[in-house]
Amino acid sequence: MKIFRSIPETKNFVGALKNNRASIGFVPTMGALHPGHISLIERAKRENDVVGCSIFVNPIQFNNKEDLEKYPRTFDEDAEKLINAGCDFIFNPGNNEMYPKPATEQYDFGQLDKVMEGAHRPGHFNGVAVVVRKLFDIMNPTRAYFGMKDYQQLCIVTAMTKNLKLAVQIVPCPTIRETDGLAMSSRNVRLSREARQIAPEIYRILHDAKQKHSLMSPFELENWAKNEFSKFEEFTVEYFEIVDSKSLQSFGNWSDVESAIACTAVFLGGVRLIDNLIVY
C-alpha cells in the first residue's frame, strides 16, 4: 500500500491510474478507523479497480476547538487496518498541505445546512464541503463512499456534487452498528464504561420511534422520544427531529412526505453522539 502526503504526488499517481482507465473508489475519513470505515473500503474494493482512503482531521469543520484537540489520531493503527482491508493507497496530508492559505470558499445549500447539525454547529458543513471538494479534486474518484450515520453530511455532499456537476458518483452506505445497536463512531472510544452501557438506548429509542410512528403525529413522536431520553439523567438531548429524508425539513403530517427520517444528537458523559433511522 502506498502512502502519500503531498497533493502533487497524489495527483500524479491518480492521473496515471486514470490514464490506464482504472476506476477509483474513494473513502474520505478523519482516521480513528473502525469497522464502519472498513466496510466502506470493502465495498469500494468490490466496485472499483483501485481504492484510496484519505486520513485528514479537517480543522475547519470543527466549531469547537476542544473537540478538535480531543479527536483521536491513530495513523499507524489505521494504516494497518487499511492494509488488511486491501486498500491500495492513503492520502495523509498535513494542515499546511491542504490549506496553504486560509479557506475562503462559501457554499449555499439552501435550507439543507440550516437545521439539526447545521443549526448547532455553525460553519460545520461549509468546512465539510470545502475539504470534500478539495479531496475530490486531488483524488479524482470514480465513486466516493459515505456512511449514512452522518446522514445530513451525506445530503450536503450529494447536493454539492450535483450543484458543481462533479464527475463522481456518491455511494451511500448503511450505518454499521455494534451488536447492541450503538452506531459505530470514532467518538465511542471516549465513552466511559458506564456511559458505554447506556449508549445503546439511542438506537433503542430510534427503533421504538419507528415502530410507533403510525400511532402519533411527527411532533408527538419527537416529544415521546425526548421524554424517553429524559428517563436517563446521563443523556442531554441536543435535538431529536423527524424530517423529510430529502429536504431535511420538518413537516406536520406523515402524508406530507414520501419518506421520513428521525435524527438525533445527544451528549453522554461529555461525548457528543449522533444517530438516525429511516422511519418509513
N, C-alpha and C positions, 0 to 999 in steps of 0.2 A: 504494500500500500504506500502511495506517495503522500507526502505532507508538504503543502505549500504555505508560505506565509506572506508572499508578496503578490500584489494584483497582476503585474506583468507576466510573471512566470505561470500563474494560474491561467490567465487568458491564453498564453501560448500553448499550454498543454491542452486546454479545451478546444482551441482552434484546430489543432492537429487532429483531434478526435472527430470534430465536425467535418473536416476535410475528407476524412475516411468514412463519412456518412454514418457515424455511430450515434445512436440515441443516448441521451444523457438524462439520468434520473437524479434529482437533487433534493436533499433533505436539509433545510436550514435549521440549526439548533444553537442554543447558547451553552451547550455542554451539560455536564452532570447527567449523563445519559442513563436512561432506564429502559426497561423492556418496551415501553410505548414508543420511544425513539427507534429502537432496534426493529420493531415491527414495520416502521416506515421504510427503513433501509431494506428490509427483506422484501417488501412489496416492490420497491423500486428495482431491486435486483431481478425480480420476475418479469418486469415490464420494460426493461431498458438494457442496452448493451453495456453501459458503464454507469456506475453510481458514485456520486460525490456528496460529501457532507461538509457543511461549514460549521465551525465552532467559534462563536464570537459573542461575547457578552456585550450587547449593544447598549452603550451608556445613555443614548438619547431617548430610549423608550422607558427609562425609569424616572418617575417623578418623585421618587423617594430615595434620597441618597443612601440612607441606611440599608434599604432593600438591595440596592446595587452592590454595596460593600459586602453584604452577607451572602450574595449569590454564590453558590459553590463553584470553585474552579478545580476540575479534576481531569486535566487533559490526558495524562498518562493512562489512567483507567479508561477514559473514553476511547482513546486510540486502540487499546486492546480489545474493547468490545466491538469496535468497528471492524477491526481485522477479522475477528471471529465471525462477524456477520457478512463478510465478503465485500465490504466497502472498498472501492478502488482508489479513492483519494480524498484527502481532507484539506480544506482551506481554513487556516487558523491565523487570521491577521491580528495585528495589534491595533489599538485605537488610532494611532497616527497614520497607519496604512489606510484605514477606512475613512478617516476624517482628517486629512492634512490641513483642511480649513474647516471652520465651523459649518455645520449643515444649515442651509437656509431654505431648502425646499419646503413648500407648503402644499398640502393636498386638500381637496374639497371632496368629502364623501357624503355630502348632504346630511341626512339625519342618522346615517349608519353609525357614526362615531360620536354621537351626542348623548347616547344612552348607556346605561349599565357601566361597563368598564370605562368607556369614554367619559361618562359623567363624573366618575370617581377618580380617574387618573388623567387629568388634563395633559394633552400633548402626547400621550402614550401612543396612540395609533398613528399619529404623524411620524413619530420616531420609528415605528414598525414599518410604515410604508417607505420611508427613506432608506432604511437598511435593506429591506427586501428588494426594492428597485435596484439598488447598487449590487446586491448579490446576484440578481438575475442578469445584470449586465456583465458581471465577471464570469459567472458560471455558464451562461448561455444554455440553460437546460431545455430539454425537450418536454420534460414533465417535472413538476415540483410537488412535493408531498407534505400535507399539513394535517395534523390530528384535529379531530372535532372537539376535543376538550376545550381548546381555545376557539370556540365557535364564532365569536364576534370577530376575532382576528382573521379567521378563515374567510368570513364575509368581506372584510376590508381588503384583504389581498386579492380576492376574486374580483372585487369591484375595480381595484387599481389596475389589475391586469387587463380587464375589459376596457376601461376608460383610456388606457395608454396603448391599446391594441398590441400588447406584447405577445410574442410568438412562443408562449409557454402554456402548457395545459396544467391547470391546478387540479390536483387529485385529493379530494377529501378522504380521510381515513378514520375508521371508528376509534372511539376512546378505548384505551386498554386499561383494564381495572385489575386491582388486586382481588384475591379470592373472596374477600369480604365486601367488595363493591367500591372501595375507595379508588378514585381515578388516580392513575399513576402520574406523579409530578416530581420534578426535581426538588420542590419545596418539602416534600414529605419527610425527607431525612432530618429536617429541623424540628419535627414534632417530638415532644416528649413521649415516653412510654404511655403515660396516662392519656395524653391527647390522641395518640395513635389509636387507642382503644375506642375512643368516642368518634373519631373521624368518619367511620363508615355510616354514621347517621345521616351524613349529607346525601349519599346516594339513596339510602332508605327513604328519606323524605321526598326526594325527587321521584323515586319509583312509585311511592304511595300517591303522590300528587297525580301522576299519570293515570293510575288506576281509578282515582276519584273524579277525574275531570268532567265526566258526564253528569255528575251529581251537583256541581256547583258552577257558578259563573267564574270567569277568569279572575276577577277581583276577589271573590270569596275564596278561591283556591290559593291565591297568593297569601291572603291573611291566615288561612289554615296552616300553610307551610311555615310562615313566620312564627305562628303560635307553637308549632312542633319544635322549632329550634329553641324557642324560649324556655322549653322544659329542661334545657341543659345550660346551666349558668356559664359553662366554658365557651359557648358559642356567642359571638357578636355578629349579627347579620348586617352586612353592608347593603345588599339588595337581594331580593328574590322576585323575579319578574317573569311573567308569562307573555311572550311576544310572538308576533308573526315571524315565522322562521326565515322569511325572505327580507322583509323590511326592518325587522327588529323593533317594530313599534308596537305599543300596547293596543289592545282592542277590547271592545265591550262584550261581544257575544262570540261563541265558538263558530257560529255560521259566517262570521265576518272574514274568516281567513281559511285558506286551503290547508295550511299546516302550522302548528304552533310548537314552540319550544320553551321549556322552563329553564331559566338561567339563574345561577346564584353565585355570590361571593360572600364568604364568611371568614372571620378571624377565629382561630383556635390556638390558644396558647401563644398568641403573638404572631402566628403564621397565617398568612392570607392564602386561602384555598378557593379555587373556582371549580364549578362543575355545571353540567347541563344535561338535559334529557329531552328528546323529542316527545311531546305529549300525544300528538297524533299527526 
